[in-house]
Amino acid sequence: MKVMRALARRIRRPVVLADRSGVSAIEFAVIAPVFIMMIMVCFDYGQMVYAMGVLDGAVEKAARDSSIESGDTTQADAKVREVMQDILPNAEVTSQRRSYFDFVDVDRPERWNDANNDGTCSTGENFVDENSNGTWDSDVAKTGNGGANDVVIYTVTVRYVSVYGSMILPMGTAEREFSSTTVRRNQPYALQDNAGSEAGIC
């Protein structure tokens, strides 16, 4: 009779429902992937923010070093790449320099006779080839570091594939890109070259 009563109690309150062993393992299995992913995201963006800060400093120094008469732009660019390779070993680092005669020329188009008022140098309209490259440009800048007293806009772009992003994100979405830009005026180590004045026809 006692056995029957004990069996009846077990049926009314199954041992399986009361047994909590293994719950922690199940909870960990559910929470751990989310927690690990959050850590990876922090590492991913932390690495990028740190790299951006280092790039800003390297670009500023490279621009200063290039503003003197003996400045070597190739060497300055190589130093920026070297600094970034320490942080992002497989990064692609590219640089661009645009020089202007003065600050007022930045992003200014070359002068032209806009006969049809369409805002661009159309076929047959005359223009002044201020950057001496033989064509009309919507930005009067010359490519390169310019000369004495020229204003130089120096931009470095970094592209890389994040190691952390590759672990947690679908293929192709782990690519990162950021850039740093600084403006410097070259030192007055010589007379400044005048802008070109040759006439051209679009």
N, C-alpha and C positions, 0 to 999 in steps of 0.2 A: 504493500500500500504506500509506504514511504517512497519507494522508487517511482511509483506512478505520479505522486504529487510533485516530486522533483522534476520529472520529465515534463509535466504539465507547466511548471514554472518556466522551464527552459523554452518551451514552445511559445508561451506568452511573451517572454522577453529574451529574444535570441542573443546568444553570446556575441555573434558577429556585429550586431548593432552597438553593443557596449564596448567592444574591443577597439581601442584608439591607437594601438601600436602601428607604426608605419605612416601615420598622418604627417609627421614632420618631413619625411622623405618625399611624400607627394607634394606638399606645399613648396618645398625647395625646388622640385622639378618644374613647378609652374612658375615660380618667381625668378629663379636663377637666370633663365635666358633673357628676360626683360632687364634684370639688373646688369648683366654682362653687356648687353647692348647699350645701355645708358652709359656705362663706363667707357665703352669704345667710342661713342659719340663725343664724350668729353675729351678723350685723348685726341680724336680726330681734329676737332675745332681748336683745342688747346695748342696742338702742333701748328696749325695754320696761323693762329693769332700770333704765336711766338715768331714764326717765320716772317710774318708781315712786319713785325717790329724790327727784326734784324735787317730786313730788306730796306726799310726806311733809312736806317742808320748808314747802311752800306752805300745807298744811292746818294745820300747827302755828301758823304766823304768823297765818292767818286766824282761827283759834280764839282766839288771844291778843287780837287786835285787837277781836274781837266780845265779849270778856268785860268790857269797861268800859262805863260807862253811856252814853257817846256812841258806842259801837260801831255801825257800820252793816253789817249782815249782807249786804245786797245788794251793797255795794261790796266787801266781803271775798270773796264768792263770785265776783264779776266778776274780781277780781285773780287768783284761783286759775285761772279759765278762761283768762285772758290768758297766764299763765305756761305752762299746758299747751298752748295753741295754738301757742306758739313751737316746741315739740318735736313735737307731733302736730297739724298744722294742721286736719285734718278730724275731730278727736276730739269726741265728745259728752260733756260734763262735767255731771254732775248732783250736787246736794248735798242733804243731809238733816240736820236738827237735831232732837234729842229732848231735852227738859229734864225734870229731876226735882227734887223738893224737897230730897232728900238722897241720898247715895251708897247708903244702905240700900234706897232705893226702886227702884234700877235693875233693870229686868226683873221687877219685882214686879207681880202682878195687883191690880186694885182689890179692896178688901175686899167680901166678899159672904157670904150665908148659904147655904153649900153643903149644902142639906138632903139631897140624894140622893148626896152624896160622889162625884160623877163628875168633879170637878176643873174644872168650867166652870159659868158662870152659866146655869142652865137656866130654861126658861119658868116664871114665877111666883116665882122666888127673888129676895130683896131684895139690893141692893148699894148701896155708897156711891160716888157719882159724884165721885171725888177729882180727876179732871182736867177736870171740868165740861163734858163734851162730850155729855151726855145718854144715853150708852150704856155698858154694862160693857165693860171692856177687859182683856185678859190682860197688858197692859203699861201701867202707870199713867202713862207719859210723856205730856207735852204736846208737840204739834208746835211747833217754833220755838225761839227762843233763850232763852226764859224770862225771869226777872227777877233781881233782886239775890240773890246767894248760891245761885242754882240751879245744879245740876250739869247740864252740857250735853254730850251725845255728838254729835260732829260727824263726819259721814261724807261723803266725796266719791268718786264712782264715775266712772271714765273708760272709755269704749268707743270703739274705733277699728278701722279696717281697715288691717292692716299692708301697706305697699308691698312690702316684701321677701317677706312671706308670700304675697302675690298672685302673685309671680313663680314661686314654686316649689311652691305647694300648690294642690290643687283648689279650685274656686270655693266660697265659703262657709266655708272652714276658716281663712281669714286674719283672721277677726275676733278681737280681743283685748279683754279686760276686766280691770280691776284697780281696787282701791279703797284708801283710806287712812282710818283712823278715829283720832280723838283725843278725850280727855276733859278738860274744863276746868270750873272752878267760877267763876261770875261774881263780880266784885268786890262787896264789901258797900257799894254806893253808896246803898242805901235799906233800909228794913225789908223782910224777905222775906215775900211773900204766903203765906198759909196755904193748904193744900190744900182742895179743895172738900169739903163735907160733906152735900150734898143727897142724899136717898134716892131710889132708883129701883127698878123692878121689871123683870126680864128678860122 
